[in-house]
Amino acid sequence: MHTAAPNFGAAFLWFNTLPKFYIFTLPSSTMKDKVKALAKEYLKEITQVRRHLHANPELSFKEYKTSKYIREFLDQHGIPYKAGYVETGIVAHIEGKNPSKKVIALRGDMDALPITEENEASYCSQNVGVMHACGHDVHTSSLMGVAKILNTLKGEFEGTVKLIFQPGEEVLPGGASLMIKEGALKNPDAELIIGQHVFPEMDAGKVGFRRGMYMASCDEIYVTIKGKGGHAAMPQNIIDPILIASHMIVTMQQVVSRHTSPTVPSVLSFGRIEGLGVTNVIPDIVKMEGTFRTMDEEWRKKAHEIMHRLATSVAEGMGGTVDFDIQKGYPFLVNEENTTVKSWKLADEFLGKENVQELDLRMTSEDFAFYSQELPSCFYRLGVRNANKGITSRLHTSTFDIDESALETGMGLMSWIALGLLKE
């Protein structure tokens, strides 16, 4: 039997770096104790959930078994949901008292990466060439823990929490954009959204926040340079696409170094060059792939135009041609200040200020950015590192793993933030 709803008191929040006060309501210490106790109680179960997910990873938009596993969990705990978003996506609802008073959303992504795991843990990937090397198993299992915590406490808060289990974060066009198009934020309409992501540079038990601009937009670049191949000993008879490619890469660096202000963070990198010649044969075609990232939409559009122009002029100036394709990817991710300040304060209350850090800008990207363009949002980082246990590998590596005590922090803090933002 649930206890009566706790009393809540107004609290002032002041950050020295902010020019004004933010006033909002914090859940009582009694509720905080309940959330902490439930997170600790459910840790063993959610650890097993995470291990199951880690051992059974699925690639983007192919998360069929993962989706089924989540649905079975929700059914087991009597949590209503709607499935079938982008085939594998799920939106569950935890309704408290007066469910229409306020609606907030929490997001966890489900997909894995095409990486062969090299760890030796009992829960290593059983799907060769597929691995949860970006921690989405942690995000999903934490959100399942949040579902269980909030479902237990639903008689003690007002409002509704939407739990978004999202496919396809790792590849364009990004599952977030498709979930939004298919109405995941609607019926009932969410007023704000919160997400978390593992951070192996930070110790387990700690979290990180940043107000305002946080992560870059991300575009994919695909280049095909066409020349005229032939014998490498007779370059006078050929149009060398490898030479054109080398000039093009060097010239392209002007996009960042000569065409934009140093106050606008930008990165242009090429990660793949394919010219299928041999020591004495120049190929007809060279293909390249790269990425462009920035934090300014006007400059982003202009940079695309400059890259096209430079690529064409270099190729044609050396006698070749080029197909230069830019696939526009995720937008920049911005943490709405008011929502982030409140979430940060709630983290201070839940974990202690010594365990909450300020994050630096990142040129990496995340499809949570699509949500941040739709609603006030906060995307924070969950520490998972433990050097004493040898858990230090970075994201997207074959030896990535976590200190599983972070699951208690992850599901506890996200539950606490949800309760605090509902009470505002």
N, C-alpha and C positions, 0 to 999 in steps of 0.2 A: 504494500500500500504506500502510495506516494505521500510525502509530507506536504504541508501547505506551502504555497509559493512564498519564497523569502521576501523580506523587505529590501528595497534598493535605495541607495542614497546617491545624491548628486556629487560628482567629483570634478574638480578643476584639473585640467591637464595643461602643463606649461612646458614647452621646449624652448630653451634659450635661443635657438636659432630661428624661432618662429616670431613673426611680428604681432601675433594676436593670441587670445585665449581660445581654447576649444572646450566646450562644456558638454559632457555626456554622462550617462549613467552606467555604473559598473555593477555587475552581479555581486551579490554579497559574498563574504568570505565563506559562509556555510556552503553556498553553491560551488565555490571554488574547491573546497575540500571534497565535495561529492564528485566533481569531475576528476580530480586527481585520483581519488580512490577507485573510481570506475576504470580509468586509464590503466592503473596498476593491475586491477583485477582482470582486465581483458587482454593484458599484454601477451600472456602465453598463447591464447587463442589467435590473436592477430599476428603473432610471430609465425604461427603455423600457416596462417593464411598467406602471409608474405612469402614463406618458403615454397608453398604450393605454386603461387604465381611465378616465382623466380624459376622454379624447375620446369615450368610449362609456358615459356614465353611465346608470343605470337607477333608477327610483323604488323605494320600499320594497315588498318582497315581489314585485317584478317583475324581479329580477336574473338573468334566465335566461341571457343571453349572458355576463354576468360569471361566473356559476357554471360555465358550459361552458369559459370561458377558464381558470379556476383548475383545473378538472379536467384539462384538457389539459396544463397546466404540471406538475401532480402526476404524471400519467402519464409525461410526458417524463423526469422525474427518478426514476421508480420508487418513488414514495412512496405507500403504500397509504392508502385513504380510504373513507369511507362517505358517499354523497350522498343527497339527498332529504329532509333535515330541513327542515321548513317549506317544502317544494318546492325551494328554491334553496340551502339551507344545506349545508355540507360539514364533516365532521370527519376530519382526516387524523391519522396516527399515525407518529411517529418513534420507533422502538424501539432503544434502546441495548443493551448487554450487560445480562443479568439484568433484562429489561423490567418485571417485576412488583415490583421493589424499591421504586419510588416512581413515582407518576403525577402529572404536573402539566399544566395547561391554559393555553394562550395564545389570546387572542381578537382577531380583526380583523373589523370590520363592513364591509359592502359597498355599502350603498344610498346614493343621491344625493338631492338636494333639487329641488323644483319652482321653480328659479330660472334665468333666462336669463343665460348667461355674457357678460360684456362685456370679457374679456381678449382680447388679440390674439396669443397664443402659437400655435405650430404645432399644439399638442395640445389646443386649445380644444374644448369640447363640440360634437359633431356632432348631438346630439339637442336640438333647439330647445325651450327651456323646462325643461330638466333639466341640472343641474350638480353636480359634486362640490364644493360650497361649504363642506362641513364636514370635508373631508380624509379621507373614508373610502377614497378611492383610495390614499392614503398608508398607511392602516392595513392595507389588504389587500395592497398590494405589499410593504410591510415584512414582513408575516407570511409571504409567499411567499419573501422573502429569507431569513427565519429558517428556513423549511423546508429551503431549499437548504443553508444553513450547517450545521444540525444533522444533516441527512442525510449530509453529507460527513464529519462527526465522529462518527457513531453508533457506530463501533468504539472510541471513547475515553471514553464515559460510560456510566453505569448508569441504568436507569429508562426511562420512556416519556414523551414529550411529545405531548399532544393539541393539534392546531391547529384552532381553531374559526373557520371562515369563516361569519359570521352575517349573515342578511338583516334588513331592517326595523328598524333602530335608531331611525329618525326618527319613527315613528308608533305609536300605541297599537294593540295591547297591548304592543308591543316584541318584536322578534325573539328577544331573550335569554330572555324568559319562555317563549316557545313552544319554543325549542331545549331548554331545561331539561325541559319537559313531555315532549318527544319523546326524551329520554334522551341528549342530547349529552354530558353529564358522566359517563355510565355506560359500563361495558363497554369498557375498564377504568375504574374509578371514580377520578376526579380528586381529589386531596387539597387542591389550592389552584389559584387561577387568577390570571393577570396580564393586564392590558390597558394599552394606551397610546393617547393621543389628541393630535393636533396642537394646538399652542398658539401662535398668531400674535403674542402679546404677548411671546414669548421668542425670543431669537436662536437660529438654527440652530447645532447643536453643544452646546446646553444642554438639560437636562431638569429637571423639577420633581416633587417628592414632597410628600405630606402624610399624616401618620399620623391614624388615627381618622376622625371625620366629615369628609367632604369636599364632597359635593354634595347638593342638596335633593331631596325628593320632588316630584312634579309631577302635578297634577290639572287636567283641562280642564273649564271651566264653560260650559254652553250655556243661555242664558236666552231665553224667549219671553214678552214682555209683551203682553197683550191688553187693548185699550181699546175706544173707539168713535170712529172718525175722523169728519172733517167739515171744514167751512170754517174756516180759521184765524182769520177775522175774527169768528167766533161761538163762542169757546171755552166759553161757558156751555152749549152744546148737545152737547159732546163729552166723552169721557174720554180725555185726552191721554197716549198711551203714551210719547211722547218726554219729556214732563215727568216721568212716573213713572220712566223709565229714568235720567234725570239725578239724581233724588233717590236712586234705588237705588244708583247708583255711589258717591255721596258717603257714604251711610249705610254701605255695605259696608266702607268704610275703617276703621270701628270694629272690625272683626274683628281687624285687626292692632294698631291703636293703643290699643284699650280692653279687649281680652279675653284677652291673653296677656302673659306676662312678656317684657321686653326681652331676656332672655337666650336666648330661643328665636327664632332667625331665621325670619322669615315674610315672604312677599310675596304680595299680591293685586293683580292688574292685569287690566284689560280692554283688549283690543287691537282689538276690532271692534264697531261699533254700526251696525245697518242699520235705518233707518226710511224706507220708500220713499214719502214724501210729496213735496211741492214747496213753493214759497214760501208758497202760500196754501191748502195742503191738509195736514191732519193725518192720518196713516195710522191704520189700525186696529191694526196690530201693529208692534212693534219687537223686533228680535233682537239679542242681545249674545253675545260670546264672550270668555272670559278664562282666566286661569290662577291657581292657588293653589299655593304652594310653601312647604315648611317642613322641619324636621329633627327632628321629634318626632311619633311615630305616635299617641300618645294625644291630643295637641293637634290633630293632623290630623283625627282623627275628630270631635272636639268642634267644630272650626272648620266642618266640613261642616254640622253641625246648626245652628250659629248663622247661617250664610249662608242656609240654607233658611228659617229663622224670620224673619230680617230682610227677605229678599226678599218673602216672603208678606205680612208686615205692611205694608210700604211700598205694595205693589201694591193690596192690599185697602183700605188706608186712603185711597187716592186713587180708589177706585171701579173698579179694574181687577182682573185676575187675572194669575198668572204660572206658567209651567212652568219650574222651576229644576232643571236636570240637571247633576250633577257626575259626570264619568267619572274614576274613580280610575286614576291612571297609575302611573308608576315610583315605587318606594320611594326612600328616601334611600340614598346610596352611602357606605359606610363602609370605609375601608382598615384591615384587620386589622393591629394594631400590630406583631406579631412578623414577619409576612410583609413588611410595608412597611419596617421597619427593616433587614431583611436585604437587600431589594431596593435600598434607598437606599445601603447600604454597598457593594453590588456596583457600583452606578452610580459611586460615589466612586472605586472601584478602576479602573473601566474608562475613565472620562472625566476624572478629576481632580476634586477637591472644588470647585474654582472653577467648574466647569461644572454643578454640581448645586445647585438652589435649593429652598427651602421654599415651598410654595404656600399661598395664602389660601383660606379657605372660599369656596364659590361657590353662588349660588342657582340656577344652571343645573342641569339634570338629565341623566341618562344611563341607558340601560337596562342597562348593565353593573351597575347597582345590584342587579338581580335575582340576578346571580352572587354579588355580595358578601353577599347574604342567605343563600346556600347554602353557600359555602365561604370559608375564609380567602382574602383577595384583596388585590391592590394595583393601583390604577389611577393611572398617572402621566402626565405631560405631556411632549410632545416639541416642543422649540422649532423653528420653521420660518421665523422672520422674518429678513429681511436688508434693512435700511434703505438700504444703499449700492446695492442693486439695485432699490430701489423696491418691495420685497415687504413690505408693511405692512398690507394689508387684513385685516379681521377675519373671523371665521367667519360663515357664512350671508349673505355679501355677493356681489354679482355679479362682483367683481374679486379674490376670494380666490385666492391662489396660494401656492406654497412655494419656499423655497430647497431645491433637490433634493439638496443635500449632506446634508440631514437624513435622507434615506433610509439613508445609511451608518450614521449614529448610531442610527436606529430599529431596523434589523435587527441591527446589531452588539450593541447594548445588550440587546435582548430575548433574543437568543441567550445572551449572557453571564449574564443574570439566570436564565434557565432552567437553565443548567449549574450555577450556584451553588446554586440551590434544590434541584436534584436531588441534589447532593452533601451536603446538610445531614445 
